[in-house]
Structure formats: C-alpha cells, structure tokens
C-alpha cells in the first residue's frame, strides 16, 4: 500500500514536469500546458506531494503498532470479540470457525481501500473457508475455485438479489410462497437440495452501485451461478457507521452470516461474525464522539503555516521556471528569496516591528518577486504581496534611471501571465516613477479618482494589465 502511494506521487510529479517542460509542440500538448497553468491544478498537485511527504515522515518517526492477530491498531483492535484462540494448536493458535460452505468474496478495489470500515477483513478473522478476489470484473479463468465446482457438476451460489433468485428463507408451509418451476418441481425442493451440498457461496463486496457494476461486467459468472437471496427482515448493525440506501440492506458480513444460517444452520458462526461487527461499530462510534479531542486534529496556526509554506515551495519548484537574467549593463535580475527579507523590510515605506516577518511570508509564496543586483548587492526589487497584488517596487537612488524598475515590472508581469495569476497593483497617487514603470509594461489605471480605493489614507489607485497586453 505504501509503495502504491509513492508510485502515485511519482506519476503525478512526472506528469506535471512533462506538461511544464516538454509538450508544447502539438495542439494536445498546448491544452495540457494550459491545464498545468491553472492555479487550482498547481495547488492540488503541490498539496498532494506535500501530504505524501508528511505521511512518509509520520510512518518513519511514529509508526503505529499493530495487533498481531487482527492487524489493526490497538485503539481499534477487535480481538476480544474473536473466537477464543486454541492454545493446543501450536501451528494455528488463532482459532477460526469452519463451515461446510466456502465463501468467495469478490471485492471492488474501492472497498479494499476502506480498511477501517470494511467488513471483509473482519470476516477473514472468523471464517476459515474463505477467499477474497479483487477486481472490477471477473472472468471464469480468474476464478479457479468456481471452475472446480463446475467440474464437479455443482453450480456455485451467488448471493445477489434478482427476480429469478431463489429465496433461501422460503417457507414450504406457506402455499403462496411456493412457485411452480417449468419442470414441475417446486422451489422448496431446490432449496433442500442446495442445503444438502457443500456449497460455494459468492458474495459481491462494495457499495450497491459498485456491486451492480461488477455483476454487469461479469455476465459469464452470472450465467454459471445459481442466484440466491433471502427476504426475511433483519436489523442492520452496520448502518450506524455507513448509511445503507434502504432499511432492508445489510453489510457484506451480515448478509454472509444470514446466508450461512439459512444454508447450514451455522448460528454460532453468525453470532461470532456479528459480535466482531458490533464491537467494530461501537469503537468507531466512540471514536467519532471524541474525535475533536484527538491531538492530531488540533492544528495550531504554526503547524498550518508550516504546511502551507512547504506546499508553496513545492509549487514554486514545479511550476516557476524563472532563471537569473543578465541585463545590458551587467546587473543580474533574479528571483527574491527569504534571505532578502531584511533588506526589503528596511526599504518598506512604513516599516514596523512586523515588517520582517510579513516580508518573509510574502517571499515564501515564491511567485513574481524579483530583485536586481549590482556587484552582488541588491539594489532594486518588486514583491508579490500576500493578497496577490504586485507592490514594494523600489530602486536605490544611486541606481535609478537605468531601467531597473521597468525591467522588474515586465519580468513579474511575464511570470504572472504564464501562471495564469491576476495582474493587479495599487500605486500611490503621485508616484510618477512607479506609474511610468507599470505603464511601460502594458498596465493601465482602472479608476482615475482615488475616492473608492481600499486604502483611503494613502489614496492608492488600482492598476491592471491591459487587455491588449494579455492577448499578445
């Protein structure tokens, strides 16, 4: 299961890298490239990768202990409800109950992933004569046990409701429930013959929709099996943790237990199965009542911040392809990093005690924040703020009138366009130099008056990238 998680993560990362770097020549590649630019797609991929990293660290640092018998964590162990172990049998101390009927569970792969709530693992802890096969559809070549019964001239029983299914609980004293077959025999006689055999009972495991799809996808299996059902009312224990679509619906475990009682009178087996299920349901309900007290669910602000910070780092690594550029005068235009935060905070137009921390958080987003170095010293910069707008455009006085401000705005605009992010900025009224830089990069002012802006005190005006610049 762990290998499957990491394989899935690797496949996702490979697809993202391929879409971002190598598939721009064809029309379909262009479509994939547009998808990879979508912000929600980038966030989803980055979140998936960082979640895998956290799970890997948790498994390495705090691996959960599992019960040797039921292979479940101690908090949800169900061993106390299992049949008492046989201390006289050294080869198989875990006592399982034997039945004349062999149970074959055909499980949907989705159900296999729900190990905590699935009832099939509980059945395997109780029943000795039981096998599980997992797939979306089933061919006879993949089911040697079915072929073995067919070779003996015996039809396997398929527990699945249908119009032509035989009711195992049909009462031969009720004349209305006895139906004549084409050959003149009665259903009760067929039921009696079935109960005299050592049967193979096949059960689909999944949601009702999944079970129907598996049945429709396995027509050959339905042809060679004898469909059976039961109609007597029963109370569903499992409904407390997973809502059944109808009141008469039962879980796979409960349906199998009822069928074993009707086929061979295995009441002790049915009681053992229901005891295990009842304990599992009680444990889950108790955990649900106290789930808000679980320390793993108490996410502090710092923990959430670290999680989002790592996601942004992964997102930046996968999707931002900006490399340092050499300008005409030899200066270097490069992405800003967290190490540049002290210098930027000192150049803030209204510095405060929280300026440094705020600037570090802005740079951790990683998108469209650039600086220019002269002789290894940072002298200009522009920052994409936490609200997604461009701001903090500054150039040292000794480095002005070199085109650094325009170069920064154009590079930040290019990255925002590539990543399909909104191009928005608020510029203080009267900052002619900043307005000229943005205007050179194709930006236009939205509102000429500064009366309806977010910051009334500073009288900032909203600027956006012109439509013609976006199209080009």
N, C-alpha and C positions, 0 to 999 in steps of 0.2 A: 504494500500500500504506500509506504514511504517512497519507494522507487517510482511509483506511478505519479506521485505529487511532483517530485523533482523533474521527471520527464515532461510532465505537462508544463511546468515553468520554463523549461529549456525550449520547448516547442514554441511557446508564446514569445519568448525573448528572440528566438531565431526569426520568427515571422516579422516581428517589429523591426529588427535590424535589416532584414531583406527588403521590406517595404520602404524603409527610410533611405537605403543606400544603393540598391541595385536594380530597381524595377521601374525605371521611368521612361523606357523606350516605347512601350506599347500602350494601347488605349486602356486595356485592363489594368496595366501597371499604374497608369495615371489615376485610375479610380481608386486603387489601393492606397496610393500615395495621399489622395485627398482624405481617405478614411483615417490614415495614420496621423494626419494633422489635426483631426478633431480633438478638442481639449478633453471631452469626456472619455474618448478612447485612450488617450495618453494617460489620464489619471487612473483608469481602470487597469491598464497593463502595469503601471508602476505600483499600484496598490497590491495587485496580485503577487508581484515579485517580492515586495517587502513583507507581505504576510507570510510567504514561504520562508523567508529568512528568519522571521520571528519564530515560526513553528520549529524550524531546524534548531535554533538556539534553545528553545524550551525543551526539546527532546534530548539535547546533549547535556544541558545543565540540570534538568529536573525531570528525568524520565519517570513515568508513572510505573509503579509496581502493579503487577497483575496477579490475580489469584491463579494458583497452579491448576485448579480443577476447571473453573468456569471461564478462565482467561478474561476476566473483567476487573476493572479497578476495585479496590476494597470498598469504596463508597457505594458501588452498585453491585456488589457480589451477591449471588443468589444461591450459594452452596447450601445454605441452611434449609432450603426448600427442595433440594435434590434428594433422590433416593439415598438411603444410608450406604456408605461405602462398605464393600465386602473386604474385611481385614484378612479373611482366609485365602483370598485370591491375590497372590503377590504379582501375578502378571497383569491383572486388570483390577486394581483396587477401586477404581471409580465405577461403582455399580450402575449399570444401565438396565432398563427393563426390556425383556424380549417379547416380541409379538409374532403371531403367525403371519400377519400381514407385513409385507415390506413396503415402506413408504419412500416414494421418489418425489422429491420437491424440485420443480422446475422454476427457478428463481430469476426474476428480472434483475439485470445488473444494477438498476437504480435502488432496488430494495437491499441489495448487498451492502451498499454504502451507508445504510441507516442501521448500523450495528447496534446502537444503543436502544432503539425502539423495535427493531425487527424481532419477530418471534421464532424464526427458524433456528437461530443459534441456541435458543432455549430448548427446542425440540431435540436437537442433536445431543444435548446434555442428558436427556432422559431416554430416548429411544435407541436401541441397539441396531435394529434392522432399518436403517435409514440412509439415503444418499441424497446429495444436492447437486444439481446441474444448473449452470448459469448461462443464459444467452437470451437474445431477443426472439429467436425462433428455434425450433427443434426438429431435426431430421431423424429418421429411424436409425440411420447409420451411426449417429452420435449417441444413441441410447442402447447399448448392448443388453442392458437388463430387460428392456421391452422386447427386444428380439428373442431373448432367452425364453420368455413366457410365451411368445407367439409360436416358437418352435415346439413347445410342449402342447400346443393347441388350446391355450388358455388366453382369453382376452384380458389385458390389464384394465383396471378400473380407473376412470378419470373422474375425479370429484369436481364437477363443474355444472352449474345449473343450466338446463336447456329443456325444450319442450319434449324431447324424446328420452330424457334421462329417467332412469329407474329410481324411485324413491325407496331408499333403504329402510325407512321407518313406516312403510305402507302396512296398514293393519289388515290382516286377512279376515278379521271378523266384521269389517266394515264393507258391506256389499258395494257401496258407492265408490270406494277407492280401488276396487278390483277391476282392471280393464282387460278386455279380451285382446290378445295379440292375433296376428294374421294366421298363425298356425294353430290356433285354438287353445293354446296353453295360456296360463294366467301369469301376471307379473309376480305374484307371490311365489310361484314355483321357481321362477328365475332367480328371485332373491334368495330362496332357500338353497338353490344350487350354488349360488355365489358364496354364501356363508359357509358352505361345506369345504371350499377350496382354501388353499394358502395363496392369498391374492397379492397382486402388486397394485398399490394404491398411488395414483399420480395426482399431485396437487400443484396448481399454479400459485406462485407467491409473488405478490406485487399489489399495487392498487387495483381497483376493479377495472379501470381503463387499461392499465398495463396488462392485466390478465386476459382481457378480451383481445388485445392486440397480439399477444403471444399465441392465443388459441387460433386466431385468424391466420397468423403467419405459419402455423403448423398443421395444415389440413390433413396430411398423411397420418399424423399421430392421432388426430380425432377419428379418422376412418377405422383404425385398427383397435381402438379402445371402446370399452363399454361405459357410456356416461352414466354416472350415478349422482344422486343428491339426497338430501333429507329435508323434510318440511316441518318437522316438529319445532315449536318455538324454543328459543334459548336466549339466555341473558349474556350479553357481550361484555366481558371484563375489560377488554382492550379498548373499548370506546372511551374510557376515561382519559387516555393519553393520546389517542389518534382517532379522530371522529370518523365513524363509519357513515357511508352515504344513506343507509336505511337501518331501521331498527332491527331487521332480521339478519343483517350482515354480521359475520364473525371474522375474527382473525384467522390466519393460516393455522396457527396452533390449535385454536378452539374448534375449527372445522375438522381438522385431522383427529382430534380427540373424540369428537362426536361420531365420526365415521368408524373409528376403531371400536367404540362401544356397540354400534349397530352391527358391525361385521362379526365380531368375535366376543362381545360382552366384556371387553377389557376395561372394566370400571376402575381398577387400581391404576392402570396406565393413564387413563383420562384424568383421574384425580391428581396424580403426580404432575402431569403437564399443567393443569390449571393452578396447582399450588405454586409452581415456579412463575407462571404468568402473573398470578395475583401478587406475589412478592415484588416482581419487577415493576408492576403498576404502582404499588404502594411506595416504592423507593422513588420513582420518578415524580409522583405527586408531592412527596415530601421535599424533594429537591426543588421543585417548582415553587413551593411555598417559601423556601429560604434562599432562592437564587439571588435575591437582591443583597444578601449578606455575604455572597461569595467574593473574597478579596480579588479574584481575577476579573470581576465585573466592575470593581471600583477604580475607574480610570481617572487618575489625577490629571491636572492641567499639564504638568511637566511631562507625564507619560504620553499624553495625546500630542503634545508639541513635538516630542522626540520622534513619534511615529510619523507625523506629517513631514517633519524635516527630512527623514530618510526617504520617504516617498518622493519628495521634491528632488532629492539628489539623484535617485534612480531615473526620474522623469527627465531631468536635465541631461544625464549621461546618454539616455536612449535617443532623445529627440532633438537636443540642441547640438548643432554641428558647427558652431562658430569657432574659428581659429584666429589667433592673433594676426593682425594685418600691419604691414609696414607702410606708413604714409609717405608722401613725396619728400618731406623734409627729414625722414629717418625716424620720426616718432612712431611708437608702437601702440596700436589700438587693440585692446584685449578685453575679454570678459572680466568683470569685477568678481572678487571672492570675499569671503568673510574676513580675511586678513586685512582688507582695505577699509573695513568698517570704521576704525578710529580716525583715519584721515577724512572720510566722508562726514562723520559726525562733527568734526571740528569745522567743517565748511557749511554746516547746516545754517539756514537763515534764521532759525530761532532755536539754538541749542538748549538742551536741558539735561537733567540727570539721566533721563531715559533715552536720550538720543542714540547712544552707542548700541543699546540693546535693540532699539527699533531698527537701526540701520543693519544690524546683523540679521534680523529676521527678514528684512527686505532682500538682502543679498542671498539668503538661503533659498528663495524662490528660484533664483538662477536664470531667469529669462530677461533678456533685453536690458541688462545692466552692464554698462561698458565704461572703461576708463582709457585715458591716453597717458603714456609715459614718455618723458624726455630724459634721456641718460639714466634710465632706471628709476626715475622719480615720478610718481603720479601727479599730474598737473591739471587734469580735467576729467569729468565724469558725468554720467547720467544714470539714474536709478529707476527701475520699475518698482513702484511702491506696492504695499500690501493690498491696496484696493484695485490693483491692476492698471493704474494710470502711470504715465511717464512723468517724472519730476526730478528735482535735485540736479538740474543742469547747471554746471559751474565750470569755469575756466580760470585758472590763476591769472592775475593781472599781467604778469610778465610773459604769458603765453598767448595772450589774446590777439585777435586779428590774423590768425593763422588758419582759420577754417576748421578749428578743432570742434567747436560747438555744432556746426552743421554736419561734420563727419559723424559725430556721436548720435545725433538725431536720426540721420539716414540709416546708420547701422542698426539702431534699436528698432526703427520702423520696419526694416527688412526682416528682422527676426520675428517681430510680432505678426507680420503678414504671413510668413512661412508657417508659423504655428497656429494660424487662424485665431489669434487673440485680438481683442478690441484695441484700437489705436485711439486713445483718449489722453488728454493732458489738460491741466488747469494752470494758466500762466497769469501771473500778477499783472494787473493793468499798469502800463508804463514801462514794463521790462522790454524795451525795444530790441535789445540784442537777442533775447530768447525768442521773441516773436519772429525775428528775421531768420533765425536758425530753423524753426519749425516751418515757416513759410517756404524756405528753400527746399525742404524735404517733401513738399506737397501737402502740408497741413493747412487747414482753414479754420477761422474762428466761427463758432456756432452762433453765439449771441453777442451783438455789438455792445450792448449795455451790460454793466456788471451788477444789475439790480437783483437778478434771480439766480445767483450762483450759490454754491454750497458754503463758501466762506465769505460772508458779507464783510467782515472786518478788513480782509486783505484785498477785496474786490478782484477776485480772480475771474478770468473768462475761460470758458470751455473751448478747447481746440480738438478737432478730429482730423483724420486723414481724408483728403478729398476723394470723392467717388472716382474721379478720373485717374487718380494715383493708384487706387485699389485695382481697377480694371487693368492698368498697364503692368 
